[in-house]
Amino acid sequence: MNITDLLFDKSNSDSISTFANQFGVNDTQAKDAISSLAKSLSRGLGAQTQSEKGMGGLFDALNTGKHSRYIDNPSLFGEESTRNDGNDILGHIFGNKDVSRHVTKRASKETGLSDSLLKKMLPIVATMVMGALGKKMMGGNNAPSRQQSTGFLTKMFDADNDGSMIDDVLGMAFKMAFK
């Protein structure tokens, strides 16, 4: 399972439709944009969680941030507070706007959607990613332990399923450096 699997789960179909309507695209274009942007967000989260501090920070954010509200109530996508939260999430994941710009340019090439539209979509997709992770990890009555969450997140960000995120993050960094 990966981030896009969580986002495109049938229980989140309202989120996809609401997202598509908000940005004036069809569901297929919305899914393409979300998929492309979410892959980069996943890699960024994987890079952030390479340290114990980073993993703890993500766990704490998921545990206290109530991000699942974005998936549970997609009408929030149009609110300024959602965009602001998304931009804060992007700041934590990517560190600066240059990385976000690179992500949207790459997504534009992949999807055929304009770079300016994808820049508007990116903060909302960031809230969706955190919402889907939060819903998966913190859903139900028994919140997982930090150890359980670490195992789940390692699997989530381990693109080649070799039990380590490090090679996936290094591969991403290599690709970004030479594009």
Summary of the structure (lengths in Angstrom):
residues: 179
radius of gyration: 15.2
end to end distance: 27.5
largest distance: 45.3
contacts: 556
relative contact order: 0.17
helix: 79%
strand: 0%
